[in-house]
Amino acid sequence: QMKLQKAIGGLEKDRQLAQLAAQIAHDIRSPLSALNIVAKSMEIKGDQQSDLIGKVVERINGIANQLLDQSRAKRKPEVYSIRQAMRDLVLEKKMEFKSSPSVLLHLDELQCPENVLVPIGQTEIKQLVSNLINNSFEACPPSHGQIRVRMETKDDALHIQIADNGRGIPTDVLQNLGTRGYTFGKENGNGLGLHSARIAITTVGGQLTVQSTLGQGTIVTAMLPLVRENRR
């Protein structure tokens, strides 16, 4: 019986490693795509080009390090400029979507301070917002797509909203979104992007909501609780 238990434990470990490998492959694809486009582009010159490449490479390394960190509970809240993080990410995504100039990506910085303390680090928040933007891009009409990223702090929480004018999602499909392996309207989709975002956000006490109207678009809102620093 001990041999059987050991074999079952080995199979479970293999399953977890396979899930981790799939997650890494999924999340690393987007920044690599942006890096590839920038490297081939001759329209961005000098310091701006090298700076963007450096930030994309940094995000790739961050994704690998974050996913290989097995203990989420041991990570301390990280103070960083959420506004700058989103600016960097939107610039990266614009380069990634350069071949579709009719799809416009906007960033609205509302009532949001430069530095906020949230229970998700900069690498992880860029990763999950990037995945949500990718979903919006794939849903948008290629001739007149609109994606708007809005962020603000209210009610002791950071709210990041990704809205698009895409095809929309049927009501009966909405209840299944965020389930691992469940996808909608994507030929090669695997459901990992929204699933990982929901897990990351709910694990730290946040919420991920999806509102959608067929033929009009979808709004995804990530709400992350602000962390209060302990002062002695």
Order of alpha helices (4+ residues) and beta strands (2+ residues): alpha-alpha-beta-alpha-beta-beta-alpha-beta-beta-alpha-alpha-beta-beta
